C-alpha cells in the first residue's frame, strides 16, 4: 500500500478511522486524548481527559501500547507511571511552551539560590524538572496539596507564574515563582473579554488558572479543564464564556448541545489565536501512522524515570483523600 503521497498526505484510499480502530485492536493499544485535541481525535479515543487522569487510566489497563494524543510531557508522565508499556506520541514535536520556559540547567541554578525551599512543580514540565522537584501538582489538586504543607516551609513554584500567583493569592502563601507562562492562556485579552461580557451579561466566565490575573479576576469559576467542563455542564446558564484552549468546547457541545459556549477572545476580538499550536500538531493521519509504526516512541532512561516518579507518587499520595471524596460525590 502506498501510504504517503508526494504532498505528505496519506493516500486517499485509506480509511483512516477504520485503520486506526483495526490497528488499536491488533496491537492491544489504548488511545488517550487530551481535552485540547481536535474533536475527531477525541471522538476516536478510548479515554478523553486531563493529562494525569489519562495516564492513571492507561496504567490501569492491560494495554501493551499507550498512544498519547497530547503533548510530550503528558506522554512522559504516562511512561513514568507505566514503564512496562510502550508509549508513543503522534508527533514528537508536540511540546509545551510551559515546559520550554523552564530549561533544566537554568532551573538547577535557580534552585541552588533557594536551598531551604521545597520545590513544587506543575505537571506541565519536563521529566528533568520533575527529578528536581519535591512534589508535582496539577491545576486540580494544587490548592489541596499546598494547603497540607506547613506554613513555615518556604516554597518554589515552577514553571507557571500565573498558576503560582493564583495559589499564592488564594492561599495567602508566599512562594518564589519561576517566570514561565503558557503561550495559549497568555493571549486572552481583558479588554475584549469585558466587551464580550457586556454582550452576554448573564453568561458565567469559566477560567483556567494558567491565565493572567487580569483574566482570572473576571472569572465566576477558576479551575482545571475537568472543573471547567463540569461547571459548564452543571450550570443553569444557557450561555457560558470559556477561557481556556477551545478544544474543551468539543466535549461541552457533545454533552450539552442546547447550550452556547463562547471561547474567550484574544487581542483581535476572537479566540482563534488561543488554539494550542503544539496540540494541533497531532492529526488523525499522524495517529494512524503512529499506531502502524509504533512510533515516535517516548523513551526515558531508568534513573531519570525513577527520580521523576518520586514527586509524582508523592502528589498521588497527598491527593488521595481529595480523589476519594470526588469519587464518593460522583457515586451519590
MIKOL-712268 format. One record per residue (C-alpha): x negated, y, z; residue number from 1. Coordinates in nm, 3 decimals. Example, Ala and Ser with C-alpha at 12.3 -4.5 7.8 and 13.67 -1.06 7.14 Angstrom:
BEGIN
<r c1="-1.230" c2="-0.450" c3="0.780" seq="1"/>
<r c1="-1.367" c2="-0.106" c3="0.714" seq="2"/>
//
This chain:
BEGIN
<r c1="0.000" c2="0.000" c3="0.000" seq="1"/>
<r c1="-0.139" c2="0.338" c3="-0.099" seq="2"/>
<r c1="-0.063" c2="0.536" c3="0.215" seq="3"/>
<r c1="-0.234" c2="0.867" c3="0.158" seq="4"/>
<r c1="-0.191" c2="1.086" c3="-0.146" seq="5"/>
<r c1="-0.445" c2="1.346" c3="-0.253" seq="6"/>
<r c1="-0.244" c2="1.611" c3="-0.074" seq="7"/>
<r c1="-0.296" c2="1.434" c3="0.258" seq="8"/>
<r c1="0.072" c2="1.342" c3="0.287" seq="9"/>
<r c1="0.199" c2="0.988" c3="0.323" seq="10"/>
<r c1="0.320" c2="0.802" c3="0.019" seq="11"/>
<r c1="0.687" c2="0.893" c3="-0.018" seq="12"/>
<r c1="0.779" c2="0.525" c3="-0.050" seq="13"/>
<r c1="0.701" c2="0.466" c3="0.318" seq="14"/>
<r c1="0.998" c2="0.474" c3="0.555" seq="15"/>
<r c1="0.811" c2="0.638" c3="0.841" seq="16"/>
<r c1="1.080" c2="0.587" c3="1.105" seq="17"/>
<r c1="1.126" c2="0.220" c3="1.020" seq="18"/>
<r c1="0.750" c2="0.162" c3="1.011" seq="19"/>
<r c1="0.699" c2="0.330" c3="1.348" seq="20"/>
<r c1="0.963" c2="0.108" c3="1.505" seq="21"/>
<r c1="0.816" c2="-0.203" c3="1.341" seq="22"/>
<r c1="0.463" c2="-0.126" c3="1.450" seq="23"/>
<r c1="0.572" c2="-0.040" c3="1.803" seq="24"/>
<r c1="0.725" c2="-0.385" c3="1.840" seq="25"/>
<r c1="0.445" c2="-0.564" c3="1.658" seq="26"/>
<r c1="0.172" c2="-0.407" c3="1.872" seq="27"/>
<r c1="0.367" c2="-0.407" c3="2.201" seq="28"/>
<r c1="0.326" c2="-0.031" c3="2.225" seq="29"/>
<r c1="0.515" c2="0.229" c3="2.424" seq="30"/>
<r c1="0.569" c2="0.573" c3="2.270" seq="31"/>
<r c1="0.569" c2="0.871" c3="2.505" seq="32"/>
<r c1="0.680" c2="1.219" c3="2.400" seq="33"/>
<r c1="0.642" c2="1.540" c3="2.597" seq="34"/>
<r c1="0.935" c2="1.782" c3="2.604" seq="35"/>
<r c1="0.735" c2="2.020" c3="2.384" seq="36"/>
<r c1="0.706" c2="1.777" c3="2.093" seq="37"/>
<r c1="0.900" c2="1.804" c3="1.768" seq="38"/>
<r c1="1.260" c2="1.682" c3="1.802" seq="39"/>
<r c1="1.208" c2="1.388" c3="1.564" seq="40"/>
<r c1="0.922" c2="1.259" c3="1.779" seq="41"/>
<r c1="1.129" c2="1.299" c3="2.095" seq="42"/>
<r c1="1.411" c2="1.103" c3="1.936" seq="43"/>
<r c1="1.196" c2="0.802" c3="1.844" seq="44"/>
<r c1="1.003" c2="0.789" c3="2.174" seq="45"/>
<r c1="1.066" c2="0.529" c3="2.443" seq="46"/>
<r c1="1.031" c2="0.794" c3="2.712" seq="47"/>
<r c1="1.059" c2="1.174" c3="2.697" seq="48"/>
<r c1="0.948" c2="1.387" c3="2.989" seq="49"/>
<r c1="0.670" c2="1.589" c3="3.150" seq="50"/>
<r c1="0.312" c2="1.470" c3="3.139" seq="51"/>
<r c1="0.273" c2="1.300" c3="3.478" seq="52"/>
<r c1="0.615" c2="1.135" c3="3.473" seq="53"/>
<r c1="0.536" c2="0.989" c3="3.132" seq="54"/>
<r c1="0.204" c2="0.846" c3="3.248" seq="55"/>
<r c1="0.369" c2="0.688" c3="3.552" seq="56"/>
<r c1="0.640" c2="0.531" c3="3.337" seq="57"/>
<r c1="0.382" c2="0.394" c3="3.096" seq="58"/>
<r c1="0.182" c2="0.242" c3="3.380" seq="59"/>
<r c1="0.492" c2="0.055" c3="3.492" seq="60"/>
<r c1="0.549" c2="-0.110" c3="3.152" seq="61"/>
<r c1="0.388" c2="-0.427" c3="3.019" seq="62"/>
<r c1="0.283" c2="-0.246" c3="2.700" seq="63"/>
<r c1="-0.063" c2="-0.315" c3="2.560" seq="64"/>
<r c1="-0.090" c2="0.029" c3="2.399" seq="65"/>
<r c1="0.027" c2="0.374" c3="2.504" seq="66"/>
<r c1="0.092" c2="0.619" c3="2.222" seq="67"/>
<r c1="0.099" c2="0.961" c3="2.387" seq="68"/>
<r c1="0.266" c2="1.228" c3="2.177" seq="69"/>
<r c1="0.145" c2="1.529" c3="2.367" seq="70"/>
<r c1="-0.195" c2="1.687" c3="2.416" seq="71"/>
<r c1="-0.531" c2="1.540" c3="2.505" seq="72"/>
<r c1="-0.535" c2="1.595" c3="2.883" seq="73"/>
<r c1="-0.199" c2="1.413" c3="2.905" seq="74"/>
<r c1="-0.338" c2="1.112" c3="2.723" seq="75"/>
<r c1="-0.641" c2="1.122" c3="2.953" seq="76"/>
<r c1="-0.414" c2="1.106" c3="3.258" seq="77"/>
<r c1="-0.242" c2="0.801" c3="3.107" seq="78"/>
<r c1="-0.583" c2="0.637" c3="3.060" seq="79"/>
<r c1="-0.691" c2="0.725" c3="3.414" seq="80"/>
<r c1="-0.379" c2="0.562" c3="3.559" seq="81"/>
<r c1="-0.370" c2="0.269" c3="3.311" seq="82"/>
<r c1="-0.733" c2="0.179" c3="3.237" seq="83"/>
<r c1="-0.640" c2="-0.167" c3="3.113" seq="84"/>
<r c1="-0.421" c2="-0.026" c3="2.836" seq="85"/>
<r c1="-0.533" c2="0.120" c3="2.504" seq="86"/>
<r c1="-0.429" c2="0.487" c3="2.494" seq="87"/>
<r c1="-0.403" c2="0.668" c3="2.162" seq="88"/>
<r c1="-0.312" c2="1.022" c3="2.056" seq="89"/>
<r c1="-0.172" c2="1.104" c3="1.709" seq="90"/>
<r c1="-0.411" c2="1.399" c3="1.667" seq="91"/>
<r c1="-0.729" c2="1.420" c3="1.873" seq="92"/>
<r c1="-0.741" c2="1.797" c3="1.806" seq="93"/>
<r c1="-0.424" c2="1.841" c3="2.013" seq="94"/>
<r c1="-0.589" c2="2.020" c3="2.301" seq="95"/>
<r c1="-0.465" c2="2.277" c3="2.551" seq="96"/>
<r c1="-0.553" c2="2.642" c3="2.597" seq="97"/>
<r c1="-0.548" c2="2.597" c3="2.976" seq="98"/>
<r c1="-0.796" c2="2.312" c3="2.950" seq="99"/>
<r c1="-1.011" c2="2.517" c3="2.713" seq="100"/>
<r c1="-1.006" c2="2.812" c3="2.954" seq="101"/>
<r c1="-1.191" c2="2.610" c3="3.218" seq="102"/>
<r c1="-1.525" c2="2.477" c3="3.087" seq="103"/>
<r c1="-1.664" c2="2.218" c3="3.332" seq="104"/>
<r c1="-2.014" c2="2.369" c3="3.358" seq="105"/>
<r c1="-1.877" c2="2.716" c3="3.436" seq="106"/>
<r c1="-1.627" c2="2.576" c3="3.685" seq="107"/>
<r c1="-1.901" c2="2.381" c3="3.862" seq="108"/>
<r c1="-2.090" c2="2.708" c3="3.918" seq="109"/>
<r c1="-1.769" c2="2.880" c3="4.032" seq="110"/>
<r c1="-1.707" c2="2.601" c3="4.282" seq="111"/>
<r c1="-2.060" c2="2.637" c3="4.423" seq="112"/>
<r c1="-1.982" c2="3.001" c3="4.505" seq="113"/>
<r c1="-1.700" c2="2.887" c3="4.735" seq="114"/>
<r c1="-1.846" c2="2.587" c3="4.921" seq="115"/>
<r c1="-1.590" c2="2.591" c3="5.203" seq="116"/>
<r c1="-1.288" c2="2.587" c3="4.968" seq="117"/>
<r c1="-1.069" c2="2.291" c3="4.881" seq="118"/>
<r c1="-1.013" c2="2.265" c3="4.505" seq="119"/>
<r c1="-0.657" c2="2.229" c3="4.379" seq="120"/>
<r c1="-0.637" c2="2.182" c3="4.005" seq="121"/>
<r c1="-0.330" c2="2.195" c3="3.789" seq="122"/>
<r c1="-0.292" c2="1.874" c3="3.592" seq="123"/>
<r c1="-0.342" c2="2.077" c3="3.270" seq="124"/>
<r c1="-0.718" c2="2.037" c3="3.283" seq="125"/>
<r c1="-0.985" c2="1.802" c3="3.154" seq="126"/>
<r c1="-1.093" c2="1.479" c3="3.321" seq="127"/>
<r c1="-1.422" c2="1.653" c3="3.406" seq="128"/>
<r c1="-1.240" c2="1.925" c3="3.601" seq="129"/>
<r c1="-1.038" c2="1.658" c3="3.781" seq="130"/>
<r c1="-1.363" c2="1.497" c3="3.900" seq="131"/>
<r c1="-1.450" c2="1.827" c3="4.070" seq="132"/>
<r c1="-1.108" c2="1.859" c3="4.235" seq="133"/>
<r c1="-0.977" c2="1.751" c3="4.573" seq="134"/>
<r c1="-0.611" c2="1.736" c3="4.475" seq="135"/>
<r c1="-0.429" c2="1.759" c3="4.143" seq="136"/>
<r c1="-0.089" c2="1.930" c3="4.131" seq="137"/>
<r c1="0.188" c2="1.969" c3="3.878" seq="138"/>
<r c1="0.432" c2="2.256" c3="3.838" seq="139"/>
<r c1="0.699" c2="2.038" c3="4.002" seq="140"/>
<r c1="0.506" c2="1.939" c3="4.315" seq="141"/>
<r c1="0.255" c2="2.223" c3="4.365" seq="142"/>
<r c1="0.460" c2="2.409" c3="4.627" seq="143"/>
<r c1="0.527" c2="2.089" c3="4.820" seq="144"/>
<r c1="0.161" c2="1.990" c3="4.821" seq="145"/>
<r c1="0.020" c2="2.333" c3="4.909" seq="146"/>
<r c1="0.266" c2="2.359" c3="5.199" seq="147"/>
<r c1="0.106" c2="2.045" c3="5.351" seq="148"/>
<r c1="-0.244" c2="2.194" c3="5.359" seq="149"/>
<r c1="-0.339" c2="2.370" c3="5.686" seq="150"/>
<r c1="-0.315" c2="2.748" c3="5.660" seq="151"/>
<r c1="-0.676" c2="2.792" c3="5.771" seq="152"/>
<r c1="-0.807" c2="2.580" c3="5.483" seq="153"/>
<r c1="-0.945" c2="2.803" c3="5.207" seq="154"/>
<r c1="-0.831" c2="2.713" c3="4.859" seq="155"/>
<r c1="-0.943" c2="2.741" c3="4.497" seq="156"/>
<r c1="-0.667" c2="2.704" c3="4.240" seq="157"/>
<r c1="-0.755" c2="2.626" c3="3.879" seq="158"/>
<r c1="-0.716" c2="2.670" c3="3.591" seq="159"/>
<r c1="-0.385" c2="2.865" c3="3.563" seq="160"/>
<r c1="-0.397" c2="3.203" c3="3.733" seq="161"/>
<r c1="-0.025" c2="3.260" c3="3.677" seq="162"/>
<r c1="0.086" c2="2.937" c3="3.847" seq="163"/>
<r c1="-0.172" c2="3.001" c3="4.117" seq="164"/>
<r c1="-0.047" c2="3.355" c3="4.163" seq="165"/>
<r c1="0.312" c2="3.236" c3="4.182" seq="166"/>
<r c1="0.220" c2="2.984" c3="4.452" seq="167"/>
<r c1="0.020" c2="3.241" c3="4.644" seq="168"/>
<r c1="0.310" c2="3.486" c3="4.638" seq="169"/>
<r c1="0.582" c2="3.231" c3="4.710" seq="170"/>
<r c1="0.397" c2="3.058" c3="4.995" seq="171"/>
<r c1="0.215" c2="3.369" c3="5.124" seq="172"/>
<r c1="-0.110" c2="3.185" c3="5.081" seq="173"/>
<r c1="-0.442" c2="3.340" c3="4.978" seq="174"/>
<r c1="-0.617" c2="3.145" c3="4.705" seq="175"/>
<r c1="-0.919" c2="3.205" c3="4.488" seq="176"/>
<r c1="-0.787" c2="3.180" c3="4.134" seq="177"/>
<r c1="-0.969" c2="3.065" c3="3.823" seq="178"/>
<r c1="-0.861" c2="3.308" c3="3.550" seq="179"/>
<r c1="-0.719" c2="3.064" c3="3.294" seq="180"/>
<r c1="-0.385" c2="3.100" c3="3.117" seq="181"/>
<r c1="-0.155" c2="2.915" c3="2.879" seq="182"/>
<r c1="-0.152" c2="3.088" c3="2.542" seq="183"/>
<r c1="0.214" c2="2.999" c3="2.487" seq="184"/>
<r c1="0.351" c2="3.133" c3="2.815" seq="185"/>
<r c1="0.134" c2="3.444" c3="2.790" seq="186"/>
<r c1="0.317" c2="3.552" c3="2.474" seq="187"/>
<r c1="0.660" c2="3.618" c3="2.621" seq="188"/>
<r c1="0.747" c2="3.987" c3="2.617" seq="189"/>
<r c1="0.903" c2="4.151" c3="2.922" seq="190"/>
<r c1="1.033" c2="4.438" c3="2.709" seq="191"/>
<r c1="1.204" c2="4.202" c3="2.465" seq="192"/>
<r c1="1.335" c2="3.983" c3="2.748" seq="193"/>
<r c1="1.501" c2="4.284" c3="2.909" seq="194"/>
<r c1="1.667" c2="4.363" c3="2.575" seq="195"/>
<r c1="1.786" c2="4.003" c3="2.546" seq="196"/>
<r c1="1.927" c2="4.008" c3="2.898" seq="197"/>
<r c1="2.119" c2="4.325" c3="2.813" seq="198"/>
<r c1="2.274" c2="4.144" c3="2.515" seq="199"/>
<r c1="2.364" c2="3.843" c3="2.734" seq="200"/>
<r c1="2.421" c2="3.988" c3="3.083" seq="201"/>
<r c1="2.571" c2="3.668" c3="3.222" seq="202"/>
<r c1="2.301" c2="3.435" c3="3.092" seq="203"/>
<r c1="2.068" c2="3.294" c3="3.359" seq="204"/>
<r c1="1.696" c2="3.316" c3="3.282" seq="205"/>
<r c1="1.500" c2="2.994" c3="3.336" seq="206"/>
<r c1="1.123" c2="3.044" c3="3.355" seq="207"/>
<r c1="0.816" c2="2.821" c3="3.377" seq="208"/>
<r c1="0.564" c2="2.936" c3="3.641" seq="209"/>
<r c1="0.286" c2="2.941" c3="3.380" seq="210"/>
<r c1="0.444" c2="3.269" c3="3.268" seq="211"/>
<r c1="0.302" c2="3.603" c3="3.386" seq="212"/>
<r c1="0.464" c2="3.759" c3="3.691" seq="213"/>
<r c1="0.628" c2="4.024" c3="3.472" seq="214"/>
<r c1="0.841" c2="3.744" c3="3.321" seq="215"/>
<r c1="0.883" c2="3.542" c3="3.640" seq="216"/>
<r c1="1.033" c2="3.841" c3="3.823" seq="217"/>
<r c1="1.332" c2="3.829" c3="3.584" seq="218"/>
<r c1="1.400" c2="3.460" c3="3.650" seq="219"/>
<r c1="1.707" c2="3.307" c3="3.805" seq="220"/>
<r c1="1.526" c2="2.973" c3="3.817" seq="221"/>
<r c1="1.149" c2="2.915" c3="3.821" seq="222"/>
<r c1="1.020" c2="2.563" c3="3.776" seq="223"/>
<r c1="0.869" c2="2.279" c3="3.579" seq="224"/>
<r c1="1.003" c2="2.157" c3="3.247" seq="225"/>
<r c1="1.212" c2="1.896" c3="3.429" seq="226"/>
<r c1="1.352" c2="2.154" c3="3.673" seq="227"/>
<r c1="1.433" c2="2.392" c3="3.389" seq="228"/>
<r c1="1.609" c2="2.115" c3="3.195" seq="229"/>
<r c1="1.814" c2="2.007" c3="3.497" seq="230"/>
<r c1="1.905" c2="2.365" c3="3.583" seq="231"/>
<r c1="2.018" c2="2.432" c3="3.227" seq="232"/>
<r c1="2.238" c2="2.124" c3="3.219" seq="233"/>
<r c1="2.385" c2="2.178" c3="3.566" seq="234"/>
<r c1="2.452" c2="2.549" c3="3.520" seq="235"/>
<r c1="2.812" c2="2.660" c3="3.480" seq="236"/>
<r c1="2.694" c2="2.923" c3="3.232" seq="237"/>
<r c1="2.757" c2="2.860" c3="2.864" seq="238"/>
<r c1="2.459" c2="3.067" c3="2.752" seq="239"/>
<r c1="2.109" c2="3.043" c3="2.901" seq="240"/>
<r c1="1.774" c2="3.206" c3="2.827" seq="241"/>
<r c1="1.477" c2="2.968" c3="2.832" seq="242"/>
<r c1="1.125" c2="3.099" c3="2.894" seq="243"/>
<r c1="0.901" c2="2.806" c3="2.815" seq="244"/>
<r c1="0.787" c2="2.624" c3="2.499" seq="245"/>
<r c1="1.102" c2="2.591" c3="2.285" seq="246"/>
<r c1="1.063" c2="2.216" c3="2.229" seq="247"/>
<r c1="1.251" c2="2.163" c3="2.556" seq="248"/>
<r c1="1.564" c2="2.310" c3="2.395" seq="249"/>
<r c1="1.600" c2="1.994" c3="2.184" seq="250"/>
<r c1="1.685" c2="1.789" c3="2.493" seq="251"/>
<r c1="1.917" c2="2.061" c3="2.621" seq="252"/>
<r c1="2.112" c2="2.073" c3="2.297" seq="253"/>
<r c1="2.141" c2="1.695" c3="2.286" seq="254"/>
<r c1="2.275" c2="1.676" c3="2.640" seq="255"/>
<r c1="2.493" c2="1.989" c3="2.631" seq="256"/>
<r c1="2.588" c2="2.068" c3="2.269" seq="257"/>
<r c1="2.865" c2="2.302" c3="2.385" seq="258"/>
<r c1="2.611" c2="2.541" c3="2.539" seq="259"/>
<r c1="2.389" c2="2.802" c3="2.376" seq="260"/>
<r c1="2.020" c2="2.802" c3="2.464" seq="261"/>
<r c1="1.818" c2="3.106" c3="2.363" seq="262"/>
<r c1="1.439" c2="3.097" c3="2.362" seq="263"/>
<r c1="1.288" c2="3.395" c3="2.541" seq="264"/>
<r c1="1.134" c2="3.634" c3="2.287" seq="265"/>
<r c1="0.777" c2="3.716" c3="2.206" seq="266"/>
<r c1="0.649" c2="4.065" c3="2.133" seq="267"/>
<r c1="0.803" c2="4.065" c3="1.786" seq="268"/>
<r c1="1.150" c2="4.001" c3="1.929" seq="269"/>
<r c1="1.170" c2="3.631" c3="1.852" seq="270"/>
<r c1="1.030" c2="3.313" c3="2.009" seq="271"/>
<r c1="0.860" c2="3.158" c3="1.705" seq="272"/>
<r c1="0.520" c2="3.265" c3="1.838" seq="273"/>
<r c1="0.583" c2="3.064" c3="2.155" seq="274"/>
<r c1="0.565" c2="2.726" c3="1.984" seq="275"/>
<r c1="0.253" c2="2.550" c3="2.109" seq="276"/>
<r c1="0.020" c2="2.507" c3="1.810" seq="277"/>
<r c1="-0.153" c2="2.213" c3="1.978" seq="278"/>
<r c1="0.171" c2="2.024" c3="2.040" seq="279"/>
<r c1="0.269" c2="2.092" c3="1.680" seq="280"/>
<r c1="-0.038" c2="1.905" c3="1.552" seq="281"/>
<r c1="0.138" c2="1.576" c3="1.627" seq="282"/>
<r c1="0.375" c2="1.478" c3="1.346" seq="283"/>
<r c1="0.581" c2="1.173" c3="1.258" seq="284"/>
<r c1="0.330" c2="1.088" c3="0.986" seq="285"/>
<r c1="0.039" c2="1.104" c3="1.229" seq="286"/>
<r c1="0.237" c2="0.900" c3="1.480" seq="287"/>
<r c1="0.280" c2="0.628" c3="1.216" seq="288"/>
<r c1="-0.090" c2="0.628" c3="1.127" seq="289"/>
<r c1="-0.185" c2="0.631" c3="1.494" seq="290"/>
<r c1="0.019" c2="0.319" c3="1.556" seq="291"/>
<r c1="-0.107" c2="0.149" c3="1.242" seq="292"/>
<r c1="-0.476" c2="0.225" c3="1.301" seq="293"/>
<r c1="-0.459" c2="0.216" c3="1.682" seq="294"/>
<r c1="-0.643" c2="0.546" c3="1.698" seq="295"/>
<r c1="-0.765" c2="0.805" c3="1.768" seq="296"/>
<r c1="-0.827" c2="0.629" c3="2.099" seq="297"/>
<r c1="-0.881" c2="0.805" c3="2.431" seq="298"/>
<r c1="-1.197" c2="0.684" c3="2.598" seq="299"/>
<r c1="-1.338" c2="0.771" c3="2.940" seq="300"/>
<r c1="-1.649" c2="0.629" c3="3.099" seq="301"/>
<r c1="-1.558" c2="0.436" c3="3.412" seq="302"/>
<r c1="-1.746" c2="0.664" c3="3.651" seq="303"/>
<r c1="-1.556" c2="0.968" c3="3.525" seq="304"/>
<r c1="-1.226" c2="0.782" c3="3.527" seq="305"/>
<r c1="-1.270" c2="0.668" c3="3.887" seq="306"/>
<r c1="-1.367" c2="1.015" c3="4.010" seq="307"/>
<r c1="-1.077" c2="1.175" c3="3.822" seq="308"/>
<r c1="-0.838" c2="0.916" c3="3.962" seq="309"/>
<r c1="-0.907" c2="1.011" c3="4.325" seq="310"/>
<r c1="-0.739" c2="1.357" c3="4.322" seq="311"/>
<r c1="-0.454" c2="1.218" c3="4.111" seq="312"/>
<r c1="-0.390" c2="0.941" c3="4.363" seq="313"/>
<r c1="-0.412" c2="1.197" c3="4.644" seq="314"/>
<r c1="-0.143" c2="1.401" c3="4.470" seq="315"/>
<r c1="0.081" c2="1.095" c3="4.430" seq="316"/>
<r c1="0.035" c2="1.011" c3="4.797" seq="317"/>
<r c1="0.115" c2="1.364" c3="4.914" seq="318"/>
<r c1="0.422" c2="1.396" c3="4.691" seq="319"/>
<r c1="0.565" c2="1.053" c3="4.780" seq="320"/>
<r c1="0.827" c2="1.189" c3="5.020" seq="321"/>
<r c1="0.937" c2="1.454" c3="4.770" seq="322"/>
<r c1="0.978" c2="1.192" c3="4.494" seq="323"/>
<r c1="1.174" c2="0.961" c3="4.724" seq="324"/>
<r c1="1.407" c2="1.247" c3="4.815" seq="325"/>
<r c1="1.464" c2="1.334" c3="4.448" seq="326"/>
<r c1="1.540" c2="0.972" c3="4.363" seq="327"/>
<r c1="1.788" c2="0.948" c3="4.651" seq="328"/>
<r c1="1.962" c2="1.265" c3="4.528" seq="329"/>
<r c1="1.996" c2="1.117" c3="4.177" seq="330"/>
<r c1="2.148" c2="0.794" c3="4.319" seq="331"/>
<r c1="2.403" c2="0.994" c3="4.517" seq="332"/>
//
